Amino acid sequence: MAALRRAKLLVVHARTESLLAREADILLPCASLAEKDGTFTSRFGRVQRFERAMLPKPPVKADWEILLMLACRLGFGKPEWNPLTIFPMLAAETPGYAAVDEEKLEGGLTMKKGLFVAEGGL
């Protein structure tokens, strides 16, 4: 913490209150997993979709919204982008996502929503 306090600018991206968040010059409150939609990749390379269970309270935003807002302010990205438009771009640049589509997110090499054991093979 002492080293961070010497920083000229401390920006923290956090979902819960913490000492680090309290010390931030700029706090970017982000949504919890229950408050956002998306996909994640396990350490085994399996892609799994997750769905939002509840809306975050303003000004909390999903990670992709925060990063998109910053990117747009820096001259990158487009304000109309959303997870559905971002996913094909991710797939084009990330080999592991290239073969993933809606059908495969429902099963196969990916994990079905609600399952804790992967189906299919590697």
Secondary structure, 3 states (H helix, E strand, C coil): CHHHHCCCCCEEEECCCCHHHHHCCEEEEECCHHHCCEEEECCCCCEEEECCCCCCCCCCECHHHHHHHHHHHCCCCCCCCCHHHHHHHHHHHCHHHHCCCHHHHCCCCCCCCCCCCCCCCC
